[in-house]
Structures are given as C-alpha cells and as structure tokens.
Amino acid sequence: MNSISVRALLVRGMLAGLLAGAAAFLVAYVLGESKVDAAIAIEEAASAGHDHGEDAPVSRALQATAGLGTGVLLYGVALGGIAALVFCFALGRIGRFSPRATAVLVATGLFVTVTLVPFFKYPANPPAVGDPETAGKRTALYLLMIALGLLLAVAAGILGKRLARSLGTWNATVAAAAAFVAAIGLSYAFLPPVNEVPADFPATLIWQFRLASLAIQATLWAVFGVAFAALAQRVLVPAPAARGRETAQPAG
C-alpha cells in the first residue's frame, strides 16, 4: 500500500466517521438526552435551597442540540481517522481477507476493545453520580482500561497467528480469544472498582442511561464499519469496468 492509498483511506475513514457521528447524534438525542434531563432534575432537587452561584454560560437547550452535535461529530471524525490508520496496518496482516471484510473486522475489534471492555468495568454514569474530586482518578482508570484492552487485543492477535501453525486457524482463533477474555478478567479483578452512586439515586435511570450510552457507541461503530467497508473496497479494489478503462490501449 503506497502513501496515496493511505491518504485516500484516511480521508474516507474521516468521512465515514462523520456519517457515523451524525447517526450517533440522532441516537444520543433521542435516547440519551431525556435521561440526562432526568438526572439533572434529581441533582437540582437534592441541592434545592443552596447557592448555585452564577448561571451556566451555555443553556441546557444549546448543550443538548448544537453542543452535543458538534462534540459527537468531531468524535466520530477523529475515531474514523484513527480506525482508518488501524485498517491500513491490519490489511493483510490479520488474514487473507478482502478490504471490505478487514474494515468490518477492524471496526468490530475497536468496538470491543475501546467500548465494551472499559464499559463492563467502568460504565457511564449520568449527572449527579460521582464525586467531582475523583473525576481525574476515574478518567485515568477508564483510559487505562482502554489501553489494556488494545494491548491485550494485539497480544491475542500475535498469539493466534503463532498458534495457527500448529493448531490450525480455527483452534488458534478460539485459543487466542479465550486468552484475551481471561486476561481482561484478570484486569477487572486487579483494577480498583469505582462505586459512587448515591444510595437514593434511581437504579432504573442509571440502567437506562448506560444502555443509551452503549447504544450510541454501537451505532457509531456499526455505521462506520459499514460505510468505511464500502469506501475502502472501492479504493483498493476498483470495479472491473474501471480497471478495463485503465488498462485499455489507445487506438493507433
């Protein structure tokens, strides 16, 4: 793969990420914003009678529309670019798959390592949940869980390729996946837990907020995987008619 192909795939990855961000914004607005409003109402009711200081510089309506849309779109573009670079590295190294299949596998792997692995250890919480003084610690633990997921996924891939020589592709894949799950389980056991949910906070609201958060991420990666798979296939495997025009010789 030359530098022109990498640049073309990077641009298309960012475009696919923009499309995925737009879809994720719709899901976030429909499923998530009502849960955020409910959590804010609980927080305001709990702090009624206390001095809140100055009003927020950005209204809640603007946060739920333009602010949310801008953040999710930028997030999608950034992840799309990073995923495109991961695709360029993975193509031909994880198996003899087509560009389309490789793109889907990369998107699925990133969803598992970047979203699911940290989610089951440190799930998202709505406003009014969590001590502001421990925000830095919680953020560091979440990022550490993402880094561990990525490193362990790479290690599992290397292990699977080495075992394939003696066990075969299927058995090696199963063994590598089992090793990955076991390593993630050990990480869950050794990393400190975070439980700062107030005793009187509605458990249903937390559960709904976390499901909405997971749905947003699933939408983002699913749309990106489908869109980027189609774009990458068109870049790296041109249509037969286009190949015929490129190789045709001019008439004498």
Protein Blocks (a to p, Z undefined) as FASTA:
>chain_A
ZZklmmmmmmmmmmmmmmmmmmmmmmmmmmmmmmmmmmmmmmmmmmgoiaebjadfbdfk
lmmmmmmmmmmmmmmmmmmmmmmmmmmmmgoploccdfklmmmmmmmmmmmmmmmmmmmm
mccddehiacfklmmmmmmmmmmmmmmmmmmmmmmmmmmmmmmmmnojklmmmmmmmmmm
mmmmmmmmmpccddfbdfklcfklmmmmmmmmmmmmmmmmmmmmmmmmmmmmmmmmccfk
lmmmmmpccdZZ
